[in-house]
């Protein structure tokens, strides 16, 4: 359900925000989103298969992945802000 909401509500907004900045940008945006879904599914599957971690560890591993992603987003925003001249 959450993935559907992300696809419907967030991704079209990104496409509108970056129109005119390059013809491949919306395609790369969707590809990055799908790559994130695939990596999350792969990591989740490996966590469940690991006998020492199991199914109970998936929320914690997911939270770590989200925190890493949020940190990279903040880092990218700060780097972009310092390089942008108005």
C-alpha positions as CSV (number, residue, x, y, z in Angstrom):
1,X,0.0,0.0,0.0
2,X,2.8,2.4,0.9
3,X,4.6,1.7,-2.3
4,X,1.5,2.5,-4.3
5,X,1.0,5.7,-2.5
6,X,4.6,6.7,-3.1
7,X,4.2,5.9,-6.8
8,X,1.0,7.9,-7.1
9,X,1.8,10.9,-4.9
10,X,5.5,11.5,-4.9
11,X,7.0,10.4,-8.1
12,X,4.9,12.6,-10.4
13,X,5.8,15.6,-8.4
14,X,9.5,14.9,-9.0
15,X,8.9,14.6,-12.7
16,X,7.2,18.0,-12.7
17,X,10.0,19.6,-10.7
18,X,12.8,18.5,-13.0
19,X,11.1,19.0,-16.4
20,X,13.3,20.9,-18.8
21,X,16.6,19.9,-17.1
22,X,17.3,17.0,-19.3
23,X,15.4,14.4,-21.2
24,X,16.7,11.4,-19.2
25,X,16.1,12.8,-15.8
26,X,12.6,11.5,-15.2
27,X,13.7,8.0,-16.4
28,X,16.6,8.0,-14.1
29,X,14.4,9.1,-11.2
30,X,12.0,6.1,-11.7
31,X,15.0,3.8,-12.2
32,X,16.6,4.9,-8.9
33,X,13.2,4.4,-7.1
34,X,12.9,0.8,-8.6
35,X,16.5,0.1,-7.7
36,X,15.8,1.1,-4.1
37,X,12.8,-1.3,-4.0
38,X,14.9,-4.1,-5.4
39,X,17.8,-3.5,-2.9
40,X,15.4,-3.4,0.0
41,X,13.7,-6.6,-1.0
42,X,17.1,-8.3,-1.5
43,X,18.4,-7.2,1.9
44,X,15.1,-8.1,3.6
45,X,15.3,-11.6,2.0
46,X,18.8,-12.1,3.2
47,X,18.0,-11.0,6.7
48,X,15.1,-13.4,6.9
49,X,17.3,-16.3,5.6
50,X,20.0,-15.6,8.1
51,X,19.3,-17.9,11.0
52,X,20.8,-15.6,13.6
53,X,18.7,-12.6,12.6
54,X,15.4,-14.0,11.3
55,X,12.1,-12.3,10.6
56,X,12.1,-10.2,13.8
57,X,15.2,-8.3,12.6
58,X,13.6,-6.9,9.4
59,X,12.2,-3.8,11.0
60,X,15.6,-2.9,12.5
61,X,17.4,-3.5,9.3
62,X,14.8,-1.5,7.4
63,X,15.2,1.4,9.9
64,X,18.9,1.4,9.4
65,X,18.5,1.5,5.6
66,X,16.0,4.4,6.0
67,X,18.5,6.3,8.3
68,X,21.3,5.8,5.8
69,X,19.1,7.1,3.0
70,X,18.0,10.1,5.0
71,X,21.6,10.9,5.8
72,X,22.6,10.7,2.2
73,X,19.7,12.9,1.3
74,X,20.8,15.6,3.8
75,X,24.4,15.3,2.6
76,X,23.3,15.7,-1.0
77,X,21.1,18.7,-0.1
78,X,23.9,20.4,1.7
79,X,26.4,19.8,-1.1
80,X,23.9,21.1,-3.7
81,X,23.1,24.1,-1.6
82,X,26.8,25.1,-1.4
83,X,27.3,24.7,-5.1
84,X,24.2,26.6,-6.2
85,X,24.6,30.3,-7.0
86,X,21.7,32.6,-7.3
